[in-house]
């Protein structure tokens, strides 16, 4: 019971701080830009673009984090791959269940220029990632990048792969490096719209569309975590090459 009370107090304190910040002069309106995985550019979210602030789903009661959900993020949740209805979206915003919850949310959306039909239906089956807003998904990707950089033992993995190779097996390391470099270039060419990040698109419209769809269903996590694994796989290949050269 006590931890629950502490959490409620912390949440209320965070709400009060958010309200205070909204009343400050315009030059203080932008939130501090959060850290994101390497290779991505951020931009501050202005208060006029914020639809709501929500508490992180993965935050513990000692580390309450507020994430700003923009009106455009709401639009992506409603009309993107998930196609949330108002009731589902209200729950995603951590709002308490109520009979009028959907109606209240639809009116708030309308004031922000988003018209939502009362018969709007979900299209995607619920997945765990659905509970995360974009800010928290990107935060999780950054944490994963830090953990992978610190704990993912590419030396051990490279040695294990070399040990499993056939004695006379030949590897095209130059081709591998070219392939990984091309993958890195392709992935970095498209950054779908995400809250707090600068987006960009390639000349390939179909590729842009598919990456945006993938981003929508993972709330950005899938997109911003791709470079982390490209770097790790490239590093494993480079260390394999070193091991094989040193053994000759």
N, C-alpha and C positions, 0 to 999 in steps of 0.2 A: 504493500500500500504506500509506504513512504517513498520508494523510488518513483511511483506514479505521480505522487504529489509534487516531487521535485521537478519532474518533467513538465508538468502543467505550469509550474511557476516559471521555469526557464522559457517555455514557449510564450507565456504572457509577457515576460521581460523582452524577449526578442521582438514580439509584435509592437510593444510600446516604442522600442528603439526605431523600428521601421517607420512608425507613424511620425516620430520626431523628425526623421530624416526627410520625409516627404514635405514637411513644413519649412525646411531650411531653404535658403536662397537657391536660385536656379543653378549657380555654378557648382553647388554641392549635390546636385540631383543624381549625377551618374554614379552607379555603384562601382566599387573597386573591381578592376578587371581580374577575374580568377585565372589561375594557372591552367594551361591546357597542354596536351601532348605536343612534342616538338614538331615544327613544320607548319603550324597553324597560327593564323593571326587573329587577335581578339579585338573587340570593340566594346566600349562601355554601353550598357543598356540604360537609356534615359527613362525617367519615371513616366513620361507621357506614353511610352510604348509598353509599359507594364500592365498586364491584365490583373495579375494577382501574385502575391508572394506566398510560397508554400514551404513547409518544413521538409527537410530531407527524409526520405523513407528509410535510409540506411543510417541516419544519425543516431547516436546514443544519447541518453538523457544528460550526459555531461558535456556534450559537444553539439548543441543545436545549431543547425545551419539553415539559413533561409535562401531559397532560390527564386529568382525573378522569372516568372512565366510571362512571356510577351503575348500580345494579341495575335501576332503571326504564328506563334507556336500553337495557340489555341486553334487557329485555322487549320494548321497541319494535322492536329489530332482529330479534328472534326471531318475534314474532307480529304485526308491522305489515306494511307493504306489501312489504318485502324478504323477510320470512319466512326469514331465514338459518338454515342448519343449523349444527350445532356445529362442524364442520370449517371452514366459511367464516368463522364468527365468531371462531374461534381465530386465523385468519390476520389478521382485521381488528384483533385485539388485539396484533398483531405477534409472535405466538408462533411459535416454530420448529416446522416440520412434524415430526410424529411419529405412529407408528401409534396410540398411545393418547391422542393429543391431544384427540380428540372426546370420548372417555370421561371423561378428566380434567375437561374443561370441564363436561360434564353433571353430574358429581358436585359440582363447585363451585357450579353453578347451583342444584342441589337444596338445598344447604346455605343458600342465600339465598332459598329458597321458590319457585324456578322449576323446574317439572317439564318436561323435554324428552324427547320420544320419540326413540328411536334412529333411527326412520325419518322424522324431520322433514325436509322437503324445501324447498329454495329455490323462490320463486315469481317473483321479479324477475330479469331478465337483468342481468348485471354491468354497472355503469356506473362511470366514474371516481370519482364522488362517493361510491360505496360504501366507498372506502378511508378516508374521513374519519370520525372520531367527531364527536359534536355540538359539543364544545368547540372543535375545530379549525375546523369549518364556520362557527361563529359568529364565531370570530376572523378568518377569511378575509372574512366579510361586513363586519366592522368595518374591516379594512384597505381593502376595496373602497370603503366609504363615505368614508374619509379621502382616498383617491386621487381619487374622483369629485368631492368637494368642492373639492379643490385643482386638479385638472387638467381637469375637464370644462368646456369653454368654451361656456357657455350663451349668451353674447353673440354669439359667432360663429355658433352654430347658429341662433339667433333671426334674425339678419340674413340668413343663407342661406335660411331658409324664406320670409322676407318677399320676398327677391329672386326667388324661384321662383313667387310668387303671380301670378295673373292680375291685370291692371291694375284691373279693377272688382270684383274678388272681395271679398266681405264676410265678416268673421269675427265670430262671436258670442263675444266674450271673456268676457262676464258668464256665459254658459252654460258655457263651458269652465272657468272658475274654480269654478263651482258643482259641476260634474262631478268635478273633481280633489279638491275639498274632501270630497265625498261618498265618493270612493274612499279617501281618507286615513282618514276616520272608520270605514269598513267594515273596512279592513285592520287598523286599530288595535284593533278590537273583539274580535279573536280572537288569542290567543297560545297555540298548542298546547304541551303539556308538553315542556320541553327542559331538559337538565342546566344548572343554575346560573341559570335564569331563572324569573321568576314568571309562571305561566300565567293566562289568563283566557278566558272563553268568552262568546259572544253567546246570545241567546234562540233563534236559528235553529239547530236541531240538525243539519240537513243541511249547512249552511255550516260549522259546527264540524267535522263529520266530514270534509268535503272538504279543509279547511285542514290538519287533522291528517294526512290521508293525504299531502298535498303536502309537509308538514313532514317526515314520515317518510322519504320517498324522497330528500329533499335534506338530511336531517339538520339541519334548521333554517335552512340557508342561504337557501332560497327565501323563507321567511317573513320573516326579519329583514332581507333586502335589499330587500323591496318598498317600504318608505317612502323609501329613498334615491332610487329612480327617480321616485316620485310627486313628491317635492320638486323634482327636476331638471326634470321635464316642466312642472310648475307655473311654475317660474322662467322657462323658455323662453317659455311663453305670456305671462307678465307683461312680459317684455322685448320680445316681438313687438308687444304693445300699445303700449309706450312708443315704439318705432321708428316705428310707423305714425302715432301722434299727433304726433310731432316732425316728420314729413315733410309734414304738412298746413299 
